[in-house]
Amino acid sequence: MAEVKLLGAWGSPFSRRVEMALKLKGVEYEYIEEDLADKSPLLLKCNPIHKKVPVLLHNGKTIAESLVILEYIDETWKTNPIFPEDPYDKAMARFWAKFLDDTCMPAIWKIMWSKENQREKAIEEAIQHLKTLENELKDKKFFGGETIGLVDIVANFIGFWLGAVQEASGMELVNKENFPVLCRWIDEYVNCSVVKQNLPPRDELIAFLQPRFSASSWKY
Amino acid sequence: MSNEDLLLLDFWVSPFCMRVKIALAEKGLSYESKEEDLFGGKSELLLKSNPIYQKVPVLLHNGKPLNESAIIVGYIDEKWPSPPLLPACAYGRSQARFWADYIDKKLFDAACTVWRSPGEAVEVAKKDFIEVLKVLEEALGENNFFGGETFGFVDIVAIPMAFWFYASEKFGNFTVEEECPKLSAWIKRSMQRESVAKVLPDPEKVYDFVIMFRKMQGIE
């Protein structure tokens, strides 16, 4: 029986974050794919509160919520630390991770679900947040500095999923002209070996996302 | 007592600010506090220290700003490790972070929705709120505190919310004591701690604030 198991979903950026962290640290684990349309008894037992992936099982104990799992992984397996050591830098990393999850990502999704007359405003808001993110990057190679860290891992949605969403929807939010620094980071990021190994197949992801944008209510 | 350069940008009724004040008190840290006028006009320092969200609390340590209350409490715990607010083991810490996240995502909103809901919607809001309380009561179990035998991170994150419960109780016409007696006992127990007792506002004053806020928002 594997000591470490991960309940995940192939297309979920939250699930892939955890895989990235485990692979970065060379942790062996058993991956269990969840069908989110038909959740397994195991998932419902391991995460009764939120009923979501990812869930990490380690020595029979369960941990849910991707950011909580990332903290646990970093504290348990010390190779290739994800979090900065200095308490202030750590607090800043946590702040940017929360910004990505609570503010940046929802703003992007809001565009997708917005009615046509609200779309312009939703796009403006998302662009503002992406600009804030880009300003934080400045001239660093990664948010974590020379190597990828917590914020880069959490920003996998921006690094990869956003591109797929743009292609599936026909909407271009981020390009080299309006976001040169962010695009430079995206290029570095997706070519980074540990990231490359932990991305869903692009074509499959686009095919998965496309039906969301084929409804007549989406016109772009 | 230490003489660190600590400045808290505060708002008397904010449960998020209270978290920081309790944490600082638990660690025996002295600090300066500046009350922000959130309705009249936020200070330059606040806008400069928290440009993204422009919210309190902000803790400045030697002039460096920290935002987001749970992140600030985590910083305080790491910078001044004694007495510890989080368990020593990684799994215990992950559970504490999970519950802090749950409280952040669910508790305050559920409590406020009760007094924000017009007319008949109050009953639904009340039911949702009590459900959240019951989940927390189950997580507490037979322990004295969410931290187990000792008052800790989750207790600090949760207890300031309790000062807003009175308003929900009055508008929803119920009592937390009747619905969740164990949780109610935890509230009383936590309020007896010096660090909590000295920062808690009068629940009647919080209620008056809620009345004023409702008027401002035009809620009948």
Contacts between the chains, C-beta under 8 A, distances in Angstrom:
chain1	res1	chain2	res2	distance
A	49	B	102	6.5
A	49	B	135	6.7
A	58	B	91	7.7
A	61	B	91	5.5
A	63	B	91	7.4
A	63	B	94	4.7
A	63	B	95	7.8
A	63	B	98	7.1
A	64	B	98	6.3
A	65	B	97	7.7
A	65	B	98	5.7
A	65	B	101	5.6
A	67	B	97	7.8
A	67	B	101	7.5
A	68	B	94	5.4
A	68	B	97	4.5
A	68	B	98	5.0
A	68	B	101	6.4
A	69	B	94	7.4
A	71	B	93	7.2
A	71	B	94	6.7
A	71	B	97	6.1
A	72	B	90	5.5
A	72	B	91	7.2
A	72	B	93	7.3
A	72	B	94	4.2
A	75	B	90	4.1
A	75	B	93	6.7
A	76	B	90	4.9
A	87	B	75	5.5
A	87	B	78	4.2
A	87	B	79	4.8
A	88	B	61	7.5
A	88	B	64	6.1
A	88	B	66	7.5
A	88	B	75	7.0
A	90	B	74	8.0
A	90	B	75	7.6
A	90	B	78	6.9
A	91	B	66	5.4
A	91	B	71	5.3
A	91	B	72	7.4
A	91	B	74	6.7
A	91	B	75	4.3
A	94	B	68	7.7
A	94	B	71	4.9
A	94	B	74	6.9
A	95	B	66	7.9
A	95	B	67	6.1
A	95	B	68	5.8
A	95	B	71	5.7
A	98	B	68	6.1
A	98	B	71	7.1
A	99	B	52	6.8
A	103	B	52	7.7
A	132	B	52	6.0
